Amino acid sequence: MKIFKFGGASVKDAEGVKNLASVLKTVGYDNTLLVVSAMGKSTNAFELVVKNYFENEEELQNSVEEIKKYHTTILQDLFENENHPVFWKVDGLFAELCSFLSRNKSPNHSFVYDQVVSFGELISTTIISNYLLDNGIKNTWVDARNLIKTDTSYRDGNVDWETTQQNINEGVNKKLLNIAQGFIASDPNNFTTTLGREGSDYTAAIFAYCLNAESVTIWKDVPGVLNADPRYFENAELLHQISYTEAIELAFYGASVIHPKTLQPLQRKEIPLYVKSFINPEGQGSCVSKGTKLNPLVPCFIVKKDQVLISLSSLDFSFIVEKNISEIFELLHQHRMKVDVIQNSAISFSVCADNKFGNLDKLIAVLKAKFKVEHYENVSLYTIRHATEEAIASIEKDKEILLKQYLQDTVQLVVK
């Protein structure tokens, strides 16, 4: 079998759904399972529903109606007959959502989040399955929640691989085109769970692993995996081949390649993963697989903006040793600061971190009681994999270098 994953950007409107059908007709869809995300920015819209449920009940119904209006527009653009069964199927899903919001008694935010946000995938796959059927592409709609089982870690479910393997083997007809939802699963009590960051890609990998798939293809609006984000770097190059290990390294440093959680089950069974363009489906794209580390072997550039550089030194010029370092990391953990770079000497210790949760001021106040503290906000962290002198010079040009660190052929620079 082949696994195809289509993200929200690929099905954000009626034209996107029509293009998905075109891609299938171009590349073939025998023995294929589609994993599809919520349409466009629907997940964000459902998150607003959750927020209003807990904080602003007066706006709750309006936020649901906005989502319904968005999907109704797509339905009307795809189906001329407003008596088509897909309309009442989607209405039924919205009725189910409203029923949950009215009868739920659980105060658990993560539980409510998973029950609500999951409707994005259920609605998108219902619309797409029916559109494909109307256009001569026979398929079967599959509820991923009946197949992928997790524990009760809502918003970040841990997969029960044994049960999931059995369910998928029994519940997927390998001879048909199957359409399943990304991101969603269920716990032992059949309450909906979600799989966390990059959940839809991870869903594709779960299905691939359990079905011993031939390959996974992720369809995106770019020609494949590039060596740099074209929003920040000119002349970004397409990477034709990336090894599993290299892709994990790039993801670790912050590249939006493929999340390691997705790669791990594929690596275990050596299932290749392709990243291709849904705009140009016959293009070569990129392949993540066993073999060549990187082709072409060029520098890869990763940038993280709006970081914080914190530099500490001891007040009495004593060494910063294990006890101090342990205490510093405990404070970073308590204040939910994600550390990206560490550099230390005998009497100083520096970290570049992400102040995602806005706890920097509290952290600095605590650190100043024990250390001499300097910090710089709104700095950028550049990482260059397979760095060359020319590549390093291109980043350093016209910037103030606050920290520079080499690790084999990887260079990291914190700049203002």
matplotlib code that plots the C-alpha trace (Angstrom):
import matplotlib.pyplot as plt

x = [0.0, 0.9, 0.0, -0.7, -1.1, -2.7, -2.5, -4.9, -3.3, -3.9, -7.7, -8.4, -11.1, -13.1, -10.3, -8.0, -10.4, -10.7, -6.9, -6.6, -8.8, -6.6, -3.5, -5.0, -6.0, -2.5, -0.4, -2.9, -4.7, -4.9, -4.1, -3.8, -4.8, -5.3, -4.7, -6.3, -6.1, -8.7, -9.4, -7.3, -7.1, -10.1, -8.0, -7.4, -11.1, -12.0, -9.4, -11.3, -14.5, -12.7, -11.4, -15.0, -16.4, -14.2, -13.9, -16.6, -19.8, -21.6, -19.4, -19.5, -22.3, -21.0, -17.6, -19.3, -21.4, -18.3, -16.8, -20.1, -20.4, -16.8, -17.5, -20.9, -19.2, -16.9, -19.8, -21.8, -18.8, -18.3, -21.9, -24.5, -27.4, -28.1, -30.1, -26.9, -26.4, -23.1, -25.0, -26.9, -23.8, -21.9, -24.9, -25.0, -21.3, -22.1, -25.1, -22.9, -20.4, -23.1, -24.5, -21.1, -20.7, -24.1, -23.8, -20.1, -19.4, -15.6, -13.5, -10.4, -9.3, -7.2, -10.1, -12.5, -9.9, -9.6, -13.4, -13.9, -10.9, -11.2, -14.4, -12.1, -10.7, -14.1, -15.8, -12.9, -12.7, -16.5, -16.6, -13.6, -14.8, -18.2, -16.7, -14.4, -17.3, -19.2, -16.2, -15.7, -13.1, -14.4, -13.3, -14.2, -14.4, -12.5, -12.8, -9.2, -10.5, -11.7, -8.2, -5.6, -5.7, -3.8, -3.7, -5.6, -2.9, -5.2, -3.6, -0.5, -1.7, 0.8, 0.0, -0.9, 0.9, -0.3, -4.0, -3.5, -1.7, -4.5, -7.2, -5.6, -5.0, -8.6, -10.2, -8.5, -9.3, -6.0, -7.6, -9.6, -8.8, -9.3, -9.8, -8.9, -8.3, -5.0, -4.2, -7.1, -7.3, -9.2, -8.5, -9.6, -13.0, -13.4, -13.1, -11.3, -7.6, -5.2, -1.6, 0.1, 2.4, 2.6, -0.1, -1.3, 2.1, 2.4, -0.9, 0.4, 3.5, 1.4, -0.7, 2.4, 4.1, 1.0, 0.3, 4.0, 3.4, 5.5, 5.9, 4.5, 4.0, 3.3, 1.8, 2.7, 2.7, 6.5, 8.5, 9.9, 12.3, 14.5, 17.9, 16.5, 13.2, 12.7, 11.0, 14.3, 16.9, 17.4, 18.2, 16.9, 17.8, 15.7, 17.1, 16.5, 17.6, 17.9, 18.7, 16.4, 19.2, 19.9, 16.2, 16.0, 19.1, 17.5, 14.3, 16.1, 17.7, 14.3, 13.9, 10.3, 11.3, 9.5, 9.0, 11.2, 8.1, 6.9, 10.3, 10.9, 8.3, 9.2, 12.9, 12.2, 10.7, 12.8, 9.7, 10.7, 8.9, 8.5, 7.7, 6.1, 4.2, 0.4, 0.8, 3.2, 2.5, 4.8, 7.8, 10.7, 10.2, 12.4, 12.9, 13.7, 15.1, 17.9, 21.1, 22.9, 23.0, 22.2, 21.9, 23.0, 25.5, 25.0, 24.8, 21.3, 20.2, 17.7, 16.7, 14.7, 13.6, 12.6, 15.0, 16.6, 20.3, 21.0, 24.6, 25.4, 28.6, 29.3, 29.2, 32.4, 34.3, 34.1, 33.7, 30.3, 30.2, 27.7, 25.6, 25.2, 24.4, 21.8, 20.2, 20.1, 18.4, 15.9, 15.0, 14.8, 12.5, 10.3, 9.9, 9.2, 12.1, 13.0, 16.8, 18.3, 22.0, 24.3, 27.8, 29.9, 33.4, 34.9, 33.1, 30.3, 27.3, 25.1, 21.9, 19.8, 16.2, 12.7, 10.5, 7.4, 5.4, 6.5, 8.3, 11.6, 11.2, 10.4, 13.3, 15.8, 14.6, 15.4, 18.7, 19.9, 19.8, 22.6, 24.4, 25.6, 23.1, 23.2, 20.4, 19.5, 16.0, 14.7, 17.9, 18.0, 19.6, 21.0, 22.1, 24.1, 24.3, 27.3, 28.7, 31.3, 33.2, 31.2, 27.9, 29.1, 30.2, 26.8, 25.1, 27.6, 27.5, 26.2, 25.2, 26.5, 27.6, 26.7, 27.6, 29.2, 29.5, 30.9, 29.9, 31.6, 30.2, 27.3, 27.7, 25.3, 25.3, 23.2, 23.0, 21.4]
y = [0.0, 3.6, 6.3, 9.9, 12.7, 16.0, 18.9, 21.7, 24.1, 21.6, 21.4, 25.0, 25.6, 23.9, 24.4, 22.6, 19.6, 19.5, 19.6, 16.7, 14.7, 15.7, 14.6, 11.2, 10.8, 11.9, 9.6, 6.8, 5.7, 1.9, 0.3, 3.7, 5.3, 9.0, 10.8, 14.3, 17.2, 19.8, 22.3, 25.5, 27.1, 25.2, 23.8, 27.4, 28.2, 25.1, 26.2, 29.5, 27.4, 25.7, 29.1, 30.5, 27.4, 28.1, 31.9, 33.6, 31.7, 34.5, 34.1, 30.3, 29.8, 32.5, 30.8, 27.5, 29.3, 30.9, 27.4, 26.1, 29.0, 28.4, 24.7, 25.4, 27.7, 24.8, 22.4, 24.7, 25.2, 21.4, 20.1, 21.7, 19.8, 21.1, 17.9, 15.9, 13.6, 15.2, 18.3, 16.4, 14.4, 17.6, 19.1, 15.9, 16.4, 20.0, 18.8, 16.3, 19.0, 21.3, 18.3, 17.7, 21.4, 21.5, 18.3, 18.0, 18.1, 17.7, 20.7, 19.1, 21.6, 19.1, 16.6, 19.2, 20.3, 16.9, 16.3, 19.6, 20.1, 16.6, 17.7, 19.6, 16.3, 14.5, 17.2, 17.6, 13.8, 13.5, 16.3, 14.9, 11.3, 12.4, 14.7, 11.9, 9.4, 11.9, 12.2, 8.6, 7.9, 5.0, 5.1, 4.1, 6.6, 5.3, 6.7, 6.8, 6.8, 3.2, 2.1, 4.2, 3.7, 5.7, 6.3, 9.1, 11.7, 14.2, 16.5, 14.2, 10.7, 7.8, 5.1, 1.6, -0.1, -3.6, -2.8, -0.2, -2.8, -5.3, -2.7, -1.4, -4.9, -5.8, -2.5, -1.4, -3.0, -2.8, -3.2, 0.1, 3.8, 4.5, 8.1, 8.6, 11.6, 12.8, 13.9, 12.0, 8.7, 7.4, 6.2, 2.9, 4.4, 5.5, 9.2, 11.1, 11.9, 13.8, 13.0, 16.4, 18.4, 17.2, 14.8, 14.2, 13.4, 11.0, 9.4, 8.7, 7.0, 4.9, 3.6, 3.0, 1.0, -1.1, -1.8, -2.4, 0.3, 0.7, 4.4, 7.6, 10.8, 14.1, 16.6, 20.2, 23.6, 23.5, 21.3, 19.2, 19.8, 22.8, 23.6, 26.8, 28.6, 30.7, 33.4, 34.2, 32.9, 33.5, 30.8, 27.9, 24.5, 21.3, 18.4, 15.3, 12.7, 12.9, 10.1, 9.4, 10.5, 13.7, 14.6, 14.0, 16.2, 19.0, 18.8, 18.9, 22.2, 23.6, 22.9, 22.4, 19.1, 16.1, 15.7, 12.9, 11.3, 10.7, 9.4, 6.9, 4.3, 4.7, 4.2, 1.0, -0.6, 1.4, 2.8, 5.8, 9.1, 11.5, 15.2, 16.4, 19.3, 19.1, 21.9, 19.8, 16.2, 14.7, 16.6, 14.7, 16.1, 14.9, 11.4, 10.7, 7.1, 4.9, 5.7, 8.8, 11.4, 14.4, 15.0, 17.5, 17.9, 21.7, 23.8, 23.8, 26.9, 27.1, 30.3, 30.8, 34.4, 36.1, 34.1, 35.2, 34.9, 34.6, 34.8, 34.0, 34.3, 33.7, 36.7, 35.7, 34.5, 30.9, 28.1, 27.2, 23.5, 20.7, 21.9, 25.4, 24.0, 21.6, 24.5, 26.6, 23.9, 23.3, 27.0, 26.9, 24.0, 25.6, 28.7, 26.6, 28.0, 25.8, 25.8, 25.6, 26.3, 25.9, 27.3, 27.3, 28.0, 27.8, 31.0, 31.6, 29.8, 31.0, 29.7, 30.7, 29.9, 30.4, 32.6, 31.0, 31.3, 34.8, 33.9, 35.6, 38.5, 36.0, 33.8, 36.7, 38.0, 34.6, 34.2, 37.6, 36.5, 34.0, 35.1, 38.0, 38.1, 39.6, 39.0, 40.0, 39.8, 39.5, 37.8, 35.3, 31.8, 30.6, 27.0, 25.8, 22.1, 21.1, 24.6, 26.1, 29.3, 31.0, 29.9, 31.2, 34.5, 35.0, 34.8, 37.0, 39.8, 43.0, 41.4, 41.6, 38.1, 37.4, 33.7, 31.3, 27.5, 24.8, 21.1, 19.0, 20.4, 22.3, 25.9, 27.9, 31.7, 34.0, 37.4, 40.8]
z = [0.0, -0.4, 2.2, 1.0, 3.4, 2.5, 4.9, 5.6, 3.1, 0.3, 1.0, 2.2, -0.4, -3.1, -5.6, -3.3, -3.0, -6.8, -7.1, -4.6, -7.0, -9.9, -8.1, -7.5, -11.1, -12.2, -9.9, -9.3, -6.2, -6.2, -2.8, -1.3, 2.1, 2.3, 5.6, 5.5, 7.9, 8.8, 6.0, 5.9, 9.3, 10.8, 13.7, 14.8, 14.5, 16.6, 19.2, 19.5, 20.1, 23.0, 24.3, 24.2, 25.9, 28.9, 28.9, 26.7, 26.5, 24.8, 21.7, 21.7, 19.3, 16.9, 16.7, 15.8, 13.2, 11.6, 11.1, 9.7, 7.3, 6.0, 5.3, 3.8, 1.3, 0.3, 0.1, -2.2, -4.5, -4.8, -4.9, -7.1, -5.6, -2.1, -1.4, -1.7, 1.3, 2.2, 3.5, 6.1, 7.0, 7.8, 9.6, 11.7, 12.7, 13.7, 15.7, 17.4, 18.3, 19.7, 21.7, 23.3, 24.2, 25.9, 27.9, 28.7, 32.5, 32.4, 33.4, 31.8, 29.2, 27.2, 27.2, 25.9, 23.3, 21.8, 21.6, 19.9, 17.6, 16.1, 14.2, 11.8, 10.4, 10.6, 8.5, 5.9, 5.2, 4.9, 2.3, 0.4, 0.4, -1.0, -3.7, -4.9, -5.1, -7.2, -9.5, -10.2, -7.5, -5.5, -1.9, 1.7, 4.6, 7.6, 11.2, 12.5, 16.1, 15.7, 14.6, 16.3, 20.1, 22.7, 26.4, 28.1, 27.5, 25.8, 23.2, 23.1, 23.1, 23.3, 20.8, 21.9, 19.1, 19.7, 19.6, 16.8, 14.7, 15.1, 14.5, 11.3, 9.9, 10.5, 9.6, 6.4, 3.1, 1.3, -2.1, -1.9, -1.7, 2.0, 3.4, 7.1, 9.4, 10.5, 14.1, 15.8, 17.7, 20.8, 24.3, 25.9, 26.8, 23.1, 24.0, 21.2, 21.7, 19.5, 18.7, 19.3, 17.1, 13.5, 14.4, 10.8, 9.5, 12.5, 11.6, 8.1, 9.6, 12.0, 9.1, 7.0, 9.8, 10.6, 6.9, 5.9, 3.3, 0.2, 0.9, 2.5, 0.5, 2.1, -0.4, 0.2, -1.5, -2.0, -4.5, -1.6, 1.3, 0.7, 2.3, 3.7, 4.3, 1.2, 3.3, 4.9, 2.5, -1.3, -3.8, -1.6, -3.1, -3.4, -1.4, -3.5, -0.9, 2.9, 5.3, 8.3, 10.6, 8.7, 8.7, 12.4, 12.9, 10.8, 12.7, 16.0, 15.1, 14.1, 10.4, 9.3, 7.6, 9.2, 13.0, 14.5, 15.9, 12.3, 11.1, 13.8, 12.9, 9.2, 10.0, 11.9, 8.8, 6.3, 4.6, 2.4, 2.9, -0.1, 0.1, -3.1, -4.5, -4.9, -7.5, -9.6, -8.6, -11.2, -9.9, -8.4, -4.8, -1.9, -0.5, 3.2, 3.3, 4.2, 2.2, 1.2, 4.0, 1.8, -1.9, -3.0, -0.1, 0.5, 3.6, 5.2, 6.9, 9.9, 11.6, 14.8, 15.4, 18.7, 20.9, 24.2, 25.0, 28.8, 30.0, 33.6, 35.6, 39.3, 41.6, 43.3, 40.2, 41.4, 38.9, 37.5, 38.2, 38.2, 41.1, 39.6, 36.1, 37.6, 39.5, 36.3, 34.3, 37.0, 36.9, 33.1, 33.3, 36.0, 33.8, 30.6, 28.7, 25.7, 25.4, 21.9, 22.6, 25.6, 26.0, 29.1, 30.4, 33.8, 35.1, 32.7, 31.3, 28.3, 26.9, 23.9, 24.7, 23.5, 25.8, 24.4, 27.6, 28.6, 31.8, 31.1, 33.6, 36.4, 35.5, 35.3, 38.8, 40.3, 38.5, 39.7, 43.3, 42.6, 39.4, 37.5, 34.6, 31.1, 28.7, 25.1, 23.8, 20.2, 19.0, 16.1, 16.3, 13.0, 12.6, 9.5, 8.9, 6.6, 7.1, 4.8, 5.4, 2.7, 4.3, 7.7, 6.2, 4.6, 8.0, 9.8, 7.3, 8.8, 12.1, 15.7, 16.7, 20.4, 20.5, 18.0, 18.5, 16.3, 16.6, 13.9, 10.6, 12.3, 13.3, 15.5, 15.7, 18.0, 16.4, 16.8]

ax = plt.figure().add_subplot(projection="3d")
ax.plot(x, y, z, "-o")
ax.set_aspect("equal")
plt.show()
